[in-house]
Amino acid sequence: MEFQRKNNNSIIGKLRGPLLKITFILIILVGFVYVLGSIDFPAPNKKIEKIIPNENFKVIK
């Protein structure tokens, strides 16, 4: 049995692994954003109101 050594010195050969990883991560990220956007979150029904006293305001002329 003879061992064969792969000599792949081309640019595409060197970048194939990282490009596949980046593509896979981008596909997962786009899928996550799509799923998150398709969820219908309910609107808040509690009204938030805070009374701020007048002494905290400064008049600027």
N, C-alpha and C positions, 0 to 999 in steps of 0.2 A: 504494500500500500504506500503510495507516494503522497506526501503532504504538498498541498498547493498553497502558495502564499498570494494573497490578493494585494496587488499594488494599485490602489486607486488614488492617484494623486490629483485628480481633477477637482475643480472648485465645487462642482455639484456633489461629488462624492464626499467631500469634507463637510459640506453644509447640510447634507441630507438628514442626519440625526437631529440637529438643533432645529431645522425647519419643520420637521415633523412634530417635535415637541411644542414649538410655538403655535403651529396650526391647531394642534389638539387643545392647547390651553385656550386659544381664541374661540374655538367651537364651543367649548364648555362655558366660557364667559358669556358668549352671545346667547346660548341656550338659557343660562341662568337669568339674564336680563329679560329675555322673552317671557319666561315663566313668571318672573316677578311682576312684569307689566301686565300679564293676563289675569292676575289675581285681583278680584274686586274687593278692595278694602272698604269697610263701612265708614261713612263720614262721622266725625264726632258729633254727638248730640248734646253735649254739655257746654253751655256758654261760659266762657272764661272772662271774668271781668275783675279788674283790680283797680281800686280807687287810690289815686296818688294825691297826697295832700299838696296844697298850693305852696307850702313853705319849701318844697324841694325844687321849685322852679326858679330860675334866675332870669331877669329881664336883661336882654342884650340890645344895646342901641348902637 
